[in-house]
Amino acid sequence: MRMAGPIGVFDSGYGGLTVLQELVQRLPQYDFVYLGDNARAPYGNRSFETVFQYTLEAVEWFFREHGCPLVIIACNTASAKALRSIQQRELPKLAPDNRVLGVIRPTAEVIGNYSRSKSIGVMGTKGTVHSGSYPIEIAHFFPELRITQEACPMWVPLIENDEYQSPGADYFVEQHIRRLFAADTDIDTLLLACTHYPLLMDKIRQFVPPHVQVIAQGDIVAESLADYLQRHPEMENRLTCGTSEAQVRFYTTDTAESFEAGGAAFFRGEVKAIHTDLKP
């Protein structure tokens, strides 16, 4: 008989905490383990091979160290560059009964429901945009949509260095938004395809037309996971589940002190972290 385990949530750094916060709110009965690979962040400009290797090491860590039967890759770059290879090639060898899910597919399944003009803007890291994952996945569900993408390489460094509220951030936010809407003036829905970007929400809304919806992914991923567990009781039965609030543990490959200082803004609450190494 398998032991029950927590849900693992992975990101290259802090961004996945915006998803974790929504998961804990939507699914408070489950336990969670979060891992930020801050020592090697950001992933956005790294090669497919490097992101795949880093993400695979994290997945193995969740399985080995915490017995997680289910891992959520709460990082768009890792979901774009590594998830499919892990699901199809590595998981059957590592743990065929475990599951690794990402953030791109659940978002693609619903994003078309937000748009009346059928024009969607996608803002993400270079890695996510250059992978083409969003246009490919969205086309499966909403082939009529027009997708315009914009890579924003400076946004994650601004956020990670706590400069996202500074006047200097305005230039980089406005620059990319102007470029996106110059490419398609019919965009009425803007998808933040990076889990860091919700921290820039106030500044983004300053520069987009007032009728445009700005969509973050946290609640979409949380609702999708709730639906997944309802449809897969065999997985739900393998998760540690209490009667009160979730137990959430935080780990980082960098120092615990720096993670705690940076993570509170993303998780919107106190974060107590433990340093870990991914290699056994």
N, C-alpha and C positions, 0 to 999 in steps of 0.2 A: 504493500500500500504506500502510495506517494505521500510525502510530507507536504503540507500546505506551505505556501510562501507568499511574500509580498509582490506587488506589481513594481517592476523596475521602470524608471523613467530616466532617459539619458539625453544629455546635450553636451555640445563641445564646451560650454561654459555656463553662463547664467540664464540664457534665454529660455531654456526649457522650464525654468521655474514659473514662467507665466502660464504655461500649460499645466504644470503640476498643481498650481493654485486652483485652477478650474476643475481639475480632476478630483481634488480633495473635497471641493464644495459639492460637486455632483455625485461623488461616490464616497461619502464619508465612512462607510462601513468597512472599507478595505485598507490594508496597510500598504505603504509605499516606501521605496528606497530610491533616492535620487542620486545620480552621479554626474558631476560636471568635470569634464576633462580640461580644466582651466590651464593646466601646465602646458598644453599644446594648442590652446585656442589662439585665434579663431581658425575655423576650418574653411571659411569661404573661399580663400584663394589657393587652397591645397589641391593636389592632383587627385584624380579618382582613386588611384592605387593607395595613396596615403590615407585618404578619408576612409576607404574600405578597411584598411588594416587597423586603424585606430578604433573604428566602430566595432569591428569584430572582437578586438581585445576587450572592449567595454561589455559587449553581450556575453562573452565568456565569463567575465568577472561577475556579472549578475547571476548567471547560472551557478557558478562555482562557489562564490562567497555567500550568497544570500538565498539560493534555491528558488529564484524567481521563475515561475512557469510562464510568465508573460512579461515582455519588455516593450515599452513604448519608446521609439526613437523620436524624441521631441525636438528634433533639429532638422530643418529643411535641407541643409546641405548634406547631412548624413543620410537622410531619407532618399535624396536624389541620387547620391553617388554610391551608396553602399547597401541599402535595404534589400533591393531585389536579389543581389548576389548572395547576401546572407540567407535570405528566405529560401532560395532555390538550390544553392550549392552547399552552404555550410550547415544550415539547421538540420537537414536529414542525418548528417554525421554527428553533430554535437548533441542534439536533444530533439529527436523527431516529434515528440509530443508537446514540446514547448512552442511558443509563438512569439514572433517579433513583428510589431506593427509600427507604422510611421504616421506622419502628419499630412502627407500630400494626398493620398487616396481619399481619406474622409473629407478633406476640403474640396477636392475635385467633384465629389459626389453631390455636393449641395450648392456650390458657389453660383451656379447658373440661376438658382431660384431667387437670388438677390437683385438681378439685373433686369430692367425693362428695355433698355436700349440694346441689349445683347452685346455690349462692349465691356470687357473686363480689363482692368489694369493690374499687373502683378509686379510687386516690388520685392526684390530679394537680394541675396548675395550673388557675387559673380558665379560661384559654383552652382547655385540653384538655377539661376537664369540660363547659364550656358549649357546646363544638362538638358534643357528642353522638357523637363519632367512635367511641368504644369500644363503647357499646351497639349502634350501627349495625353496625359491623364484626363484633363477636362474634356477633350474631344471624344472620349469614350462615352461620356454621360450627356454632354451638351455640344454636339457637333456644330450647332448653329452659332456658337459664340465666337466673337473676335477677341483674341487674346493679345495684348500688348505688354511686353515685359520691359523692366528697367532695373539694371544692376546698380546697387547703391553701396559701393565698397567702403565708403567712409562712415556709414551709419553705425555699424557694430563697434568699431573703435571709439567713436564718440560716446556710445552708451557704456562700453566696458571701462572707459576712463572717466566716467561720471561727468561728461561734458554735454550730455544730451539736453540739459535745460539751459545751457549757456547761449548768449546771443550769437556766438560763433557757429553754433549748430544750425541756425536759421539758413545760412548760405547753402549748406550742403543739402538740407531738406528741400528748400525751394528749388534749387538747381535741378534735382532729379524729378520732382513733381512737374515742373514746367516742361521738362524734356518728354516726360511720359504723355502729358496731355497735348503737347504739340504733335505727337505721333498719331493720336486719335482723340479728337475733341468730343466724341460721343460716349466716352467712358463715363459710366454712372456708378460703378462699383470698383473699389480699390482694395485689393487683397494684400495684406501684409504677410508676405511669404517668408518671413523670418520671425522666430519667436522672441527675438530681442526687440523688434520694432514697436510693440505696444507701448514701450516707455517713451516713444516719440509721438504718441497719438495726438497730444495737444498741439504740438508744432505742425504735424501733418495736416490737421484740420484747419489750421490757419491759412494754408496755401492751396487747398483743394476747393473747387466750386462747392457752394453750400448744398447742392442737391446730391452730391456724391456720397455714397455710403463707404465708410472705411471699415473693413472687416479684419479683425484679429482671429487667430485660429483656436485659442484656448477652449472656448465654449463648444466649438464645432467638434474638436477632438474628444472632449469629455462626453458629449452627447453620443458620438459615434461609439466610444468605448462602452458606454452603458448599454447601447443597443447590441453591441457585439457579445457582451456577457450574457445578455438575456437570450440571445440566439444560440449560445454555446455554453450550456450548463455544465458540460464536462470540464470546461476551463474554469468557470466560476467556482466550482466545487474544489478546485485546487488552490484557491487564493485564501490567505489568512483573512478572516472576516470577524469583526467584533460587533458588539451591540451598541457601542457608543461612537466616539470620534476616532478617525484614523490615526495610526501611529506612523509618523513620517520621519525618516532618517535621511540625513544629507551627508554625502561624501564628495570629496574633491581630490584631484591629483595635484593641486597646488597646496598652499598653506591654508589651514582651517581658518586662520584669522582673516586673511584677505577674502576668502569666500564668504565668510559671515558678514563682513563689511559691505561687500558688493551685492550679496544675494538678497538682502532685506528689501531693497526697492523692487526687485522682480517678484518676490513671493508675497510682498505686502504684509510682512510680519517677520518676527524674529526667526533667524536661521542659526542653528547650532551644527557645525560641520565637523567631520572627521577626515583627516588626510588618509589617502590610500594609494597604493601602487597597483597598477592593473596587471602586471606580470606576477605569476605565483612565485 
